[in-house]
Amino acid sequence: MKDNYPAILGGDKIRNKNFKPRKTINKDEINSVVEVLKSDVLSAFIGAPGDKFLGGKNVIEFEEKWKQKYNHKHAISVNSWTSGLQICVGSIGIQPGDEVICSPYSMSASATTVLFYGGIPVFADIDPVSFNISPISIREKITKRTKAILVVHIFGGCADMDSIMNIANEFNLKVIEDAAQAPGIKYKGKPVGSIGDIGGFSLNFHKHIHCGEGGMIVTNDKNLAFRAQLIRNHGENYSKKLRHNELSNIIGGNYRLTELQAAIGILQLDKLDELIKHRNKLANYLHEEINKISCLRTTPHSEDIGHSYYVFPIKYDEKKTGLSRNLFVKSVNAEFLDAEGWESVPLTEGYVEPLYLNPIYQHKIAIGKDGYPFNFNKNIIYNYDKGLCPVTENMYYKEMILSPIVREPLEIVDMNDLIAAIKKVISNKEIIAEKLMINNSDEIYTPVDAASSKEVR
Ligand SMILES: *Cc1c(COP(=O)(O)O)cnc(C)c1O
């Protein structure tokens, strides 16, 4: 029988073995990559009009498979989802001075990609239950310069797309969906990613499925798909041939996926549904157990709206325990061995700092030295001050706890260890507070962040 004395104070840990790491690449992917290597064609793209403008055999097969599986009319693979977002911003025609409404509670690229085209990210606050951009806040941020809304489906849960699409229709705005964390799910029967005008997914190592680095753009709009293909692959070489005036402003990049990555992606895609199903099984269990604990709350998702559980979000109420969130998270994690990799950290806190607090917005300078594009609209002063989005700040500084262990190959028994560790800490809250809160009372805020603790996300 282990004693109940908290590990953070020197007691026994709840668990003395590591969580099994994720392992998604196996023999099939290895064989497939070897085939590509033997063929000697590691990429078939040519950046000029012709039959290789859209890439080689694996790239085309991967795109076909993705669009058919999830019922999008078009799929365009790219070398990262950051590239993908940049292409989406370009393909909807964002120009210098255009405002794009963004969520501040996301990975930085969900807003910085707007800046590449001289667009200006305007941050709307999030909803305190879904953690996604709030339609009420979006309305408050619309001006005559607003051209688009960049929606993120954060942690794998869907934003309120019905309300957002209504606003977009009312004000004639484009909608980009950043579904990096939410692949393979449906919102009221519609595949996430192409509910708005254009959107897509990340295939980086940490996402549900991956091919090293990569991304997939999806859209049901033929023109946007073509523009995306042009931007992906030196579109400037194409415009002479097309003599489309409206396309002559396309500056292309090289955002092409290799045949090696596409070959991996084709096989990874077969695994996505099972991975999401497994994560949902673990998440359903956590919802049930965690909502029995008075200081913690979760947001179960409704039947007709999917969730892919990139990570599992939990709200913490420090008033109910008398422990700061930081001390609570550290105490729970102390019940486990040091994690190997961020997907094995039992609890992390805060997620990312509200994006507007990033120096690029604080100093309002993105390109050149004069404040471009923030100074493009004369007499308009953009606000990125602390306090701008109180709900987001509250999540970051006070309430949000994330668990990245809601993932394969972990099982319910592993979730039980997490629950046991949480309950143990709560049953010892007085003694932990007594011994550690005094020293913690004026501690500098250092969130337990999986990204910065061991590996970089
Ligand atoms: C991962 C991620 C990105 C960036 O994707 P990459 O493929 O790493 O470039 C963008 N947005 C969100 C919400 C993400 O989680």
The ligand as an SDF file (V2000), in Angstrom:
LIG
                    3D

 15 15  0  0  0  0  0  0  0  0999 V2000
    0.3540   23.2520  -35.6410 C   0  0  0  0  0  0  0  0  0  0  0  0
   -0.4820   24.4330  -35.8730 C   0  0  0  0  0  0  0  0  0  0  0  0
   -0.2320   25.3370  -36.9160 C   0  0  0  0  0  0  0  0  0  0  0  0
    1.0010   25.2620  -37.7850 C   0  0  0  0  0  0  0  0  0  0  0  0
    1.1390   24.0800  -38.4790 O   0  0  0  0  0  0  0  0  0  0  0  0
    2.5740   23.6430  -39.0470 P   0  0  0  0  0  0  0  0  0  0  0  0
    2.2870   22.4740  -39.9220 O   0  0  0  0  0  0  0  0  0  0  0  0
    3.4210   23.2790  -37.8620 O   0  0  0  0  0  0  0  0  0  0  0  0
    3.1610   24.7740  -39.7920 O   0  0  0  0  0  0  0  0  0  0  0  0
   -1.1250   26.3620  -37.1320 C   0  0  0  0  0  0  0  0  0  0  0  0
   -2.2100   26.5110  -36.3710 N   0  0  0  0  0  0  0  0  0  0  0  0
   -2.4820   25.6930  -35.3270 C   0  0  0  0  0  0  0  0  0  0  0  0
   -3.7100   25.9090  -34.5170 C   0  0  0  0  0  0  0  0  0  0  0  0
   -1.6130   24.6340  -35.0390 C   0  0  0  0  0  0  0  0  0  0  0  0
   -1.8720   23.8340  -34.0070 O   0  0  0  0  0  0  0  0  0  0  0  0
  1  2  1  0
  2  3  1  0
  2 14  2  0
  3  4  1  0
  3 10  2  0
  4  5  1  0
  5  6  1  0
  6  7  2  0
  6  8  1  0
  6  9  1  0
 10 11  1  0
 11 12  2  0
 12 13  1  0
 12 14  1  0
 14 15  1  0
M  END
$$$$
